[in-house]
Amino acid sequence: MKIKSSQTLVEEAEKCIESLTVKQVEEILKNQDGKLIDVRDIRELWKEGTIKDSKHIPRGMLEFWLDPQSSYYKENQLNFKKKFILFCALGQRSALAAKTLVDMGFENIAHVKGGFDALKQSELELIVKKK
């Protein structure tokens, strides 16, 4: 049995999605054309914080919260006219999550190269997420 590595899955996903640099993200947010989506686990947000005004949708619930046919659907969670810019810690989970959303039929999806580690070096404001 041949099993694909997680890194192979990430590399394949990155061929199908838009990957943005931190500078590109800053420009999109400055123009109010996008929404940051933090797909990290809540414990990561409690430990490290997140980007101000980002929306937290845990990776494990992403498909379900955004699927109107799911019993977990969260209505009116996002403005679908804006670009969804997903991020995780390093950019791997967000790449897989972005590909999943594209596979579901969502448009205007991207992820942040380097994830939260890269975003922390930007001009974007960090906030602490309380328990």
Protein Blocks (a to p, Z undefined) as FASTA:
>chain_A
ZZddfklmmmmmmmmmccddfklmmmmmmnopaccddfbdfklmmmnopaehiacddfkl
mmmmmmmkbckbcghkbcfkbccddddfkopmmmmmmmmmmmnopahiacdehijmlmmm
mmbdcddddZZ
